[in-house]
Each structure stands twice: as C-alpha cells, then as structure tokens.
Amino acid sequence: MISFVFAVIHLVVVAPAFRTKSRRDNAEGVMSVAVMSKDDCSQLGSIGEIRGQPVGKVAELVCKFWPGENFPVRNATRVLNLIDYVAAEGGLWDKLLDLRKSREKNEKFCFRKEELRTVVPSNCEMTFNGTCYGACPSGYQPAGLTSAFAPVCTSVCSATYHPVGCGFGCANTFGNCLRTVSDQVTSVVTAIGRVSSYVFANPAIALVAEQVVEVVSFALTSLLDIVGYAKQIREAIDAGEQQVALVIMIFQILYESGLVQNLQLLSSMIGDTGKAIVELVEGGFSWRLPNLDRIADILLTNGVEILGSLYEVTKAFMYPRCEKAGLDAIFSLEDIADN
C-alpha cells in the first residue's frame, strides 16, 4: 500500500479554517446526532470549489443518494470546511490525483482483457448453457474461471507489450509483477469465486467477467490505498465525516476528469453506485485486512444491475487494459492464478 504522512505545516496552515474535533465535539457526538436531513441537500449545491472547479453539485448528489435517512455531516458549512481541509495543498485531494496519474498511464502493469470463445456450429471444445464454443481468439487463452465465466478467455501476456503474466494482469518485468500483484492475485481469484454466480447465464459474460475483475481489484487495491490516505486525517475529522469527504472526492475526480460527461449522467451513476461505494469505504475504514466475504456480499446485495456503473467508477483509479502487440507472438499457455 502506498503510504504518506502529512507535514506538520499542513495542519498549521489549514487549522484556522477548519475546527478540529474537541472534547465538546465528542460529547455532542455521543449525546446528539449531528446530521443533515436529506431535505437540506440542496443547500450544498453552491458551497465552494476545489482548485477553481465547483464541487457543490457533486456534494449535493452524494448527499441526496447517501444511504439511510440522513447525511452524516451537521450542516452545509461543515461540508465546506471538510472540502477546504482535504483539498489543501498536499492533502487528500492531491493524493487521489497522484494515485489516478500513477494508474492511468502505467507502463509497468496492465489488466488483461477478456473475450468469449468463438461460437461454432459443431466440433465444440466446450458446451455451456446449450451453446457450442470453439477455441479462444488469437492472443487469448482460457481464463481458468469456473461457473458463469467458464467460456471466457483472457489476454496472453506474451502477446502484449507487458509479457510477464501475473494474476489477472501483465507486467513488463518480473520484478514489477511481484510489486504490483502482491495484494491482488489470491484475493481477487477468491473474491471472483464468490461473486461469479450472480452473473450466471448472462449473455455478456466476457464483459461481466472483465467488470467483476476490475471492481473487485479496485476494492482490494486502489480503494484501500485511498482509505489509507483518509485515515491519516482521523485526528481532525470524525469517522463519518472522513467517509463523506472521501466519497465526494472520488465522484469529483470522475466528473472533473471527463469520465462522466454531465451532471445528469453523474446523478445516475451516484444513484446506482453510491450505496455500494459508501459500504466499501466504510469497510475499508474498519478492516485490518481486506474482508473478501464482505466485498462479495456488497456486490451480491447491490446486484449485477449496478456492475456497469461501478466499473465506470473504478476507471479513474485503475491500471490500463493490456494492448495486443503489433505482431503475434509465439506464446505458451499461462496459469492465470499462479503467474
């Protein structure tokens, strides 16, 4: 996991604009519930900016779709203070931007692509749900997944610009594979085994397999890195407020990056995925080690219907997909779980 320590000067500079927790705050937290009513979410629509970019509409949508009856921040002023605090130079916002940049155009590692075996009229290599399948496309091999993903093929790393196979990804060197995949392979394979049943018989199973791999990998890697950043500000912000600030930052980056073209689409995305993202963030704050059963339960409970939207959320923080090399390479089959 990437780690960081806020410089003391950061707290000194930001402190005058942000009232940290005090004994009185803690007493209030026990004796009364400091929350906003969902009816007041519209107050957030024009609360402020992050580096010149409006953040109020994103905050309003996060508030509107937050799970439960209330939003766990006492008022709009407090939300603005939270945003100012995490957006200060060297703070949470900068850490999220750095993570995005490090993953967006990473030359050392990529996630494999998934494709279906070719459908053939006869001479089946595999029959699945009454469909006759032939061989994998050129540059692909059987993914080694079971249940609903049985006909899925995955990239052969030696046919890409990242020739070293490592789990569900490929790296350019063996050393980079070890560093990148150390917290990924076993965890993701186990989690995939738990969630695959909820896409059984889905006609777009190759796409679903790709989406499940990336969403679970996001939960086990990038999201835990992001939560790790947020934990560093625990002394200044209540746990519920940390989660609010973090979820707002995630969707703000999606919006600013252009991965979501307009507020209407963003509203739909937050409506679809907000509950699952909040639950994953809450889990990240409480787990000492990734809870694979809980991650699977979150995906199962929220349903396959939101998987596509969750996949779009992960794009802002995940490694690129492997690209096939210009010339077909001579390759041997790999064991996806062990390389």
N, C-alpha and C positions, 0 to 999 in steps of 0.2 A: 504494500500500500504506500501510496505517496504520503508523506507526512510534511508538516510545516509548523513553524512556531511564529506567532505574531510578535513583531518587535514591540518593545515597551513604549516606544514613542508613538506607535499607532493608537494605543489606548489613551495616552496622554492627550493627543490631538483630538480624538473623537469624543472623549468623555464629556466635555462641556455640552455637546449637542445631544447626548444620549444618557438618560438617567439609568444607571445600572441597578441591579437588584439590591435591596436593603432589607434590614430586618422587618421593616414595616411592610414592604412588598411581600415578603414571605408570609407574614401574618395575614395579610389581605388574601393571599392565595389560598390559605387554609380556611379562612372564615367566610370568604365570599368568592363567587365565581366571576373572574374578570374576563368577560367575553362580550363580543358584539352580537347583536341579533342579525340574522340573515336579512332582515328588512332594512338594515342600515348599510348594506354592502355598497349601495350606490354612492355613499359618501367617499369611497376610495377612488372614484373614477378620475379625479384630477389632483391627487395628493402630491405628486412630485415627479422627479426624473432620476435616471441613472446615467451619468455622463452625457447629459443632454438629450437622452431618449425618454419619452414619457413612460411611466411604469404603472400609472393609476388604473388603466383599463385592465391590465393583466391582474393586478391585485384585486380589482373588483370581481373579475371572473373566478379567481381562485377562492375568494370569499363566498361567492354565490354557490359554488359547487363543492364547498368543503363538506366532508361527511358529518352528519349529525345536524342538530337544530341550530347551533351557534358557531361562530368563528372565534377561535381561542386567542383573541387579542382584544384588549379592553375598549379601544376606540381608534378612529382614523389617525389621530395624532400619534398614537403609539405605533401604528403600522408605518407611518412616515419616518419616525425615529429609527425603527428597525431597518428600514431600507437604507437610510442615510448611513447607519452604522456598518452594515455588511457591504455597502458599496464604497466605503472609504478606501483610499489607495492602499494596496497590499492586503485587503480584506477578502471576504468570501467571494465577492463578485470577481475579483481578479484571479482567484484560484480556480473558479469554474471556467473562466475564459482560457486560462493556461491549459487546463485539462482538455477542453474542447480542441484547442490548437494542436496539442500533442497527439490526439487521437485522429483528428480529421485527415491529415495527410501524412500518416505514419509510414515511413519507408521500411521499417523493420518487421512489421507484422500486419497481417490481414485476416479477415474471417473468410472461410471457404464459402463458395456459392453452392446452392442446392438446385438440382434439376430432377425431373422424373425420368425413369427408364422409358425407352421408346415403346409405345403401344403397337403391338403386332397382331396380325390375324391368326397366326399359328406358330408352332415351334417355340412355345413360351419358355423363357428362362425362369419366369415367376408368374404365378396367377394370384391375383389379390383382389378380393371383393368382386370376383367374376370377370376381371379384366386381365387380358393376356399381355404380359410385358416382355420385351426383349432386353437387349443389352443397354448399359448406360451410354450416354452420348460421349463423343470423343473428348478426352480431357477430364472425364469424371469416373468415379468408382463407386461401388455400393457404399452407402453411408454407414452401414453397420447398425442402424437403429431398428427397433422392433415395433410391434403393434402398428399404429396407424401410419408410421413412417417407413414401413418395410420397402416400398418401391422407390424410395428417394435415393438419389445419387449425389455425391459431393465432390468438390474440386479435388483433383490430384495435385498436390503442391508442386511436384517436379514439373508440371506443365504450366506453372505460373511464374511470375517474377519473384516469388518467395518459395524456394524449392524445398525448404525443410518443413516436414509435417509435424504439427504439434496440436493434438486435440482437434478442436473444431476450427483451428486456424492454421496459418502457414507463416513461417518466418524466413528472413533472408540468411540467417546463420543459426547454428545450433545453440550458441550462447544466447542469442536474442529470444529464441524459442523458450528456453528454460526460464528466463526472467519474466517473460510476458505471460506464460501459461501456468506458472507455479500455483496460482489460486484459481485456476479455471477448469482444467480438463476433468478431473474426477468429480468435482462439484457439479459442473454443467451436465455431464453424462448422467449422473444420478438424478438430477432435477428433471432432465428430459424424460427419463423413465417414468417419473411420477405424473407428468402433465400430458404425455402423448395421448392418453385415452380420450381426452376431451375433444380431439380433432378426428376421431375415428370416422372413416368414410367420407371425410371432407374431400371434394373433388380437386381442390387446390393444395394438396398435401405437401408438395415440394415447397411452395411459398410459405405455408404454415410452419413447416419444419424450420425454414430459414428464420422466420419471425420468432419462433419459440427459442431457438438457439440464441438469437441476439438479445431478446428480452431477458432471458434468464442470465445470460452473461453480463448484461447491464446491471442486473440486480446484485450479482456476485462480485463485480469488479468496480465499474465506474461509480455506481450509486454508493457503494461503501466508501470509496475514495471521497466522494462529495460529502457524505455524512461525517466522515473523519475530519474534514475541514470545519464543518459546522460545530462539531464537538469542542473545538478549540475556544469557542466564544461562550461556553456554558456559564462562566462566572459572571457574564454581563447580561445574559438573556435567559429567561425561563425556557424549559424544555419545549413546551408547546409553541412558544414564540420562535424558537430556533427552527422548528419544523415549518412554520408558516413562512418565515423568511426564505428558507431553502426551496420550498415548492414554488414560491413566487419567482425566485431567481432562475429556476430550471425553465419555467414557461416563458420568462422574459428573454432568455437566451434563444429559445426556439423562435420567438417572434422577431427579435432583432436580426437573427441570422438569415431570415428569409425562408426557413424551412416550413413556416406557416405563413401563407400569403396575406391573410387579412384577419380581422378580429372575429368575423363570423366563423371562419374555419377554426380559429383558436378556441372560441367558445365551445364549438362542437367537440374539439379534442379534449379540452379540460372536462367537459361534461362526461365524456366517455371514460377518460383515464384518471381523473382527479382522485377518485376514491382509492384505486389501486396504487397510485403513486404515493398518496398520503400513507397508506398502510405499509408500503415498502420502506418509506422514510422512517416511520415510527419504529418498524422492526430494526432498521439499521442503527437507530439510537440505542436500542435496548440489548441487541445481541453482542455477546463477546466474540462469538464465531458465527458465520452465516448459518441461518436456520433454514435448511433446504426444505423441510416439511412445510414450514410457514410460507416460504416463497411459492411452493407448488399450490398450497391452499389458496393463496391470494389470487393466483392466476385461474385456478379452477372456480373459485367462488365468483369472481367478476366475469368469467365467461369468455369463450372464444370470440364473441362478437366484438370485444374491445381490443383483441390482439393486434389488429392492423394499426389502430391508433397508438397503442403502446409502442409498437415497433417504430412509428414515426417519432415518438418522443426520444427513443434511445439513439436515433441517428445523430443527434447533436453531440453525443459523448462517446461514440463507439468507433472502433477501428474500421477502416475501409474494407470493402469486399475485394477478394483476390481477383486479379485480372489474368486472363489466359495469355501466355507468352505468344509472341508473333509466330513462332514456328512450333509445330507439335513436337513435344519432347518424347524421348523413349523413357518410359517410366515403369515402375513396378507397383503393385498394389501396396497400400499402407494400412496399418491398423489404426483407425481414427482415434481410438481410446488410449493407445499406448504411446504413439509417437510424440 
